[in-house]
Amino acid sequence: MATAVKKTPLKQTSRTNDPERTMAEILLVANKEFADKGLAGARIDEIAAATRTSKRMIYYYFASKEGLYLAVLEAAYRRMRQIESDLHLEDLEPVQALKALVEFTYDHHQANENFIRLVMNENIQRGEYLGQSKDIQQLNGSALQTIQNLYDRGVKSGVFRPGLTPLDIHSAISALSFFNVSNQHTFGLIFNHKRSSGKAQTLQRAHVVSLILNFVAKPQS
């Protein structure tokens, strides 16, 4: 008579030994926590509870609450610059390249309100934590170099006016795209101009593109 073999059920684990995946999950949850509540109001306990890790592990990876906050800021900028590099603006003629960059920035800010809130919160901190980053200059230096390259091509071909700096152009794009999200709630209340979502449509995408192109374009004689 054959003896029945007792099968031991496989142990189910709630978390894999995958540091990169764990850190990515922590950053994703922390992004929303810091965007919603700022550095002072965010709670590591709540971030840990919403992830497959522990408070102790968060401190192991990021050293402190401030360390996690800085990592979230860097990740947000890094993600934006990585997507921006995928636009391959060097393959487009200057006007179309600038148009694509403006449209990307506008769409990115519209779809990532948490990014806007993080930047606003860090400005309340007067840039104290972003200033401690060893990578932030390099991360965002690429944005200015991208604009410099397409602007130089435009000036050389006679479609862009000379005398501008990449920071001039970047600031104008950022200001218009940023305001559209950062001020949507107050703008809608003050001017009674809300969409069905309850948020204001301050500047339309096509208008922002037109404003930037007119700002950079060489006047027609």
C-alpha positions as CSV (number, residue, x, y, z in Angstrom):
1,M,0.0,0.0,0.0
2,A,1.5,3.3,-1.0
3,T,2.0,5.9,1.7
4,A,0.4,9.3,1.0
5,V,2.9,12.1,0.8
6,K,1.8,15.1,2.7
7,K,2.3,18.2,0.7
8,T,3.4,21.3,2.5
9,P,1.9,24.5,1.1
10,L,4.3,27.0,-0.4
11,K,5.0,29.9,1.8
12,Q,3.6,33.1,0.4
13,T,5.8,36.2,0.8
14,S,4.4,39.7,0.8
15,R,7.6,41.3,-0.4
16,T,10.3,40.2,-2.8
17,N,14.0,40.8,-2.2
18,D,14.2,43.5,-4.9
19,P,15.7,46.7,-3.5
20,E,15.2,48.8,-6.7
21,R,11.5,47.8,-6.9
22,T,11.0,48.5,-3.2
23,M,12.7,51.9,-3.5
24,A,10.6,52.8,-6.6
25,E,7.4,51.9,-4.7
26,I,8.4,54.0,-1.7
27,L,9.2,57.0,-4.0
28,L,5.8,56.6,-5.7
29,V,3.9,56.7,-2.5
30,A,6.1,59.4,-0.9
31,N,5.6,61.6,-4.0
32,K,1.9,61.9,-3.2
33,E,2.4,62.2,0.5
34,F,4.8,65.1,0.2
35,A,2.8,66.7,-2.6
36,D,-0.4,66.6,-0.5
37,K,1.1,67.5,2.9
38,G,4.5,69.1,2.4
39,L,7.6,68.1,4.2
40,A,6.3,69.1,7.7
41,G,3.0,67.3,7.3
42,A,4.0,64.1,5.6
43,R,4.3,61.0,7.8
44,I,6.8,58.1,7.3
45,D,4.4,55.8,9.1
46,E,1.7,56.5,6.5
47,I,4.2,55.9,3.6
48,A,5.3,52.6,5.1
49,A,1.7,51.5,5.6
50,A,0.9,52.1,2.0
51,T,3.9,50.2,0.7
52,R,5.2,46.6,1.1
53,T,7.9,47.7,3.5
54,S,8.5,49.1,6.9
55,K,9.5,52.4,8.5
56,R,12.8,50.9,9.4
57,M,13.4,49.9,5.8
58,I,12.6,53.4,4.5
59,Y,15.2,54.8,6.9
60,Y,17.6,52.2,5.7
61,Y,17.3,53.2,2.1
62,F,16.9,57.0,2.5
63,A,18.5,57.7,6.0
64,S,15.8,60.2,7.1
65,K,12.5,61.8,6.2
66,E,14.4,64.7,4.7
67,G,16.5,62.3,2.7
68,L,13.4,60.7,1.3
69,Y,11.9,64.1,0.5
70,L,15.0,65.1,-1.5
71,A,15.0,61.7,-3.3
72,V,11.4,62.4,-4.3
73,L,12.2,65.8,-5.7
74,E,15.2,64.4,-7.7
75,A,13.1,61.6,-9.0
76,A,10.4,64.0,-10.2
77,Y,12.9,66.1,-12.1
78,R,14.7,63.1,-13.5
79,R,11.5,61.6,-14.8
80,M,10.6,64.8,-16.6
81,R,14.1,65.2,-18.2
82,Q,14.1,61.6,-19.3
83,I,10.8,61.9,-21.1
84,E,12.0,65.2,-22.5
85,S,15.1,63.5,-24.0
86,D,12.8,61.1,-25.8
87,L,11.3,63.9,-27.9
88,H,14.4,63.8,-30.2
89,L,14.1,67.6,-30.8
90,E,17.4,67.5,-32.8
91,D,15.5,65.7,-35.6
92,L,12.9,68.5,-36.0
93,E,13.4,71.8,-37.6
94,P,13.7,74.6,-35.0
95,V,10.1,76.0,-35.0
96,Q,8.7,72.5,-34.8
97,A,11.2,71.5,-32.1
98,L,10.3,74.5,-29.9
99,K,6.6,73.8,-30.5
100,A,7.1,70.1,-29.4
101,L,9.0,71.2,-26.3
102,V,6.3,73.7,-25.2
103,E,3.5,71.1,-25.8
104,F,5.4,68.5,-23.8
105,T,6.0,70.9,-20.9
106,Y,2.3,72.0,-20.9
107,D,1.0,68.4,-21.1
108,H,3.4,67.2,-18.4
109,H,2.4,69.8,-15.9
110,Q,-1.3,69.2,-16.7
111,A,-1.0,65.5,-16.1
112,N,1.3,65.8,-13.0
113,E,-0.2,68.1,-10.5
114,N,1.9,66.5,-7.8
115,F,5.0,67.7,-9.5
116,I,3.7,71.3,-9.4
117,R,2.8,70.9,-5.7
118,L,6.2,69.5,-4.8
119,V,7.9,72.4,-6.5
120,M,5.6,74.9,-4.8
121,N,6.3,73.2,-1.4
122,E,10.1,73.4,-2.0
123,N,9.8,77.1,-2.8
124,I,8.0,77.5,0.5
125,Q,11.2,75.9,2.0
126,R,13.2,78.5,-0.1
127,G,14.9,75.6,-2.0
128,E,16.7,74.5,1.2
129,Y,16.5,70.8,0.4
130,L,16.9,70.9,-3.4
131,G,20.0,73.0,-2.8
132,Q,21.5,70.0,-1.0
133,S,21.2,67.8,-4.1
134,K,24.4,66.7,-5.7
135,D,22.5,65.8,-9.0
136,I,20.0,68.6,-9.5
137,Q,22.3,70.9,-11.5
138,Q,23.2,68.1,-13.9
139,L,19.7,66.9,-14.2
140,N,18.3,70.3,-15.2
141,G,21.4,71.5,-17.1
142,S,20.3,69.2,-19.9
143,A,17.1,71.2,-20.3
144,L,19.0,74.4,-20.9
145,Q,21.4,72.6,-23.3
146,T,18.5,71.2,-25.3
147,I,17.0,74.7,-25.7
148,Q,20.4,76.2,-26.5
149,N,20.9,73.7,-29.3
150,L,17.5,74.2,-31.0
151,Y,17.7,78.0,-30.4
152,D,21.1,78.2,-32.1
153,R,19.8,76.3,-35.1
154,G,16.8,78.7,-35.3
155,V,19.0,81.8,-35.2
156,K,21.3,80.4,-37.8
157,S,18.4,79.6,-40.1
158,G,16.9,83.0,-39.6
159,V,13.6,82.0,-37.9
160,F,14.6,83.0,-34.3
161,R,15.6,86.4,-33.2
162,P,19.1,86.7,-31.7
163,G,19.8,88.0,-28.2
164,L,17.9,85.5,-26.0
165,T,19.4,83.0,-23.6
166,P,18.2,79.4,-23.1
167,L,17.2,80.5,-19.6
168,D,15.0,83.3,-21.0
169,I,13.2,80.7,-23.1
170,H,13.0,78.0,-20.4
171,S,11.7,80.5,-17.9
172,A,8.9,81.7,-20.2
173,I,7.8,78.1,-21.0
174,S,7.9,77.1,-17.4
175,A,6.1,80.2,-16.1
176,L,3.2,79.8,-18.5
177,S,2.8,76.0,-18.1
178,F,3.3,76.1,-14.3
179,F,0.8,78.9,-13.6
180,N,-1.8,77.0,-15.5
181,V,-1.7,74.3,-12.9
182,S,-0.5,76.1,-9.7
183,N,-3.2,78.7,-9.8
184,Q,-6.1,76.8,-11.2
185,H,-8.0,76.6,-8.0
186,T,-7.7,80.3,-6.9
187,F,-8.1,81.5,-10.5
188,G,-11.3,79.6,-10.9
189,L,-12.7,81.0,-7.6
190,I,-11.7,84.6,-8.1
191,F,-13.0,84.8,-11.7
192,N,-15.7,82.3,-11.4
193,H,-14.2,80.4,-14.3
194,K,-14.3,76.7,-13.7
195,R,-14.5,73.6,-15.8
196,S,-16.7,70.6,-14.8
197,S,-13.7,69.3,-12.7
198,G,-13.9,72.4,-10.5
199,K,-10.6,73.7,-11.7
200,A,-10.0,76.7,-13.9
201,Q,-8.7,76.5,-17.5
202,T,-6.3,79.5,-17.3
203,L,-4.3,79.2,-20.5
204,Q,-5.1,76.9,-23.3
205,R,-2.3,74.8,-24.8
206,A,-2.5,76.4,-28.2
207,H,-2.3,79.9,-26.6
208,V,0.9,79.0,-24.7
209,V,2.5,77.6,-27.8
210,S,1.6,80.8,-29.7
211,L,2.9,83.1,-27.0
212,I,6.3,81.3,-26.8
213,L,6.7,81.0,-30.6
214,N,6.0,84.7,-30.9
215,F,8.4,85.5,-28.1
216,V,11.3,83.7,-29.8
217,A,10.5,84.2,-33.5
218,K,12.4,86.7,-35.5
219,P,10.1,89.7,-36.5
220,Q,9.1,89.7,-40.1
221,S,10.4,92.7,-42.0
